[in-house]
């Protein structure tokens, strides 16, 4: 892979469109004992951040409250992938900050949740064990396929660079002849 053969605008468009295909995101958090935990949550995106409305009964909510961090994954559906081993995916390293329930930001984001997910959100808003978290990406990766991996960063998460311009390493070719 080399920058001259890649249309980075096409790569950027592909990476930005992948999350738009999903109503939920996959999350990775770490519990206070240092063990990783995987989960998912419905989300809305606003001004470059992902918002999740999650119950404190869920481990991921307690973990984000403790660490202020979360990993986010969007990955191409298996049945849509050309190759199971090369599914398109975007991962983000995020800070996780709770949005105060009594703030205008809370009301604004919950309105986005209602527009996306319907009236059920009004029921969830009444549950006091639910908390709104803003997941702000600071660094990411986009894998578009074999030997097509990119780092994502920048203030607007719009700076994309190939991770490796040489592609995958392969074993050297061996001659089929046997030594005497």
HELIX and SHEET records of a PDB file:
HELIX    1   1 UNK A    8  UNK A   18  1                                  11    
HELIX    2   2 UNK A   19  UNK A   21  5                                   3    
HELIX    3   3 UNK A   59  UNK A   67  1                                   9    
HELIX    4   4 UNK A   78  UNK A   80  5                                   3    
HELIX    5   5 UNK A   84  UNK A   86  5                                   3    
HELIX    6   6 UNK A  104  UNK A  117  1                                  14    
HELIX    7   7 UNK A  120  UNK A  126  1                                   7    
SHEET    1   A 8 UNK A 159  UNK A 162  0                                        
SHEET    2   A 8 UNK A 148  UNK A 153 -1                                        
SHEET    3   A 8 UNK A 130  UNK A 145 -1                                        
SHEET    4   A 8 UNK A  49  UNK A  55 -1                                        
SHEET    5   A 8 UNK A  36  UNK A  46 -1                                        
SHEET    6   A 8 UNK A  24  UNK A  30 -1                                        
SHEET    7   A 8 UNK A  69  UNK A  75 -1                                        
SHEET    8   A 8 UNK A  89  UNK A  99 -1                                        
END                                                                             
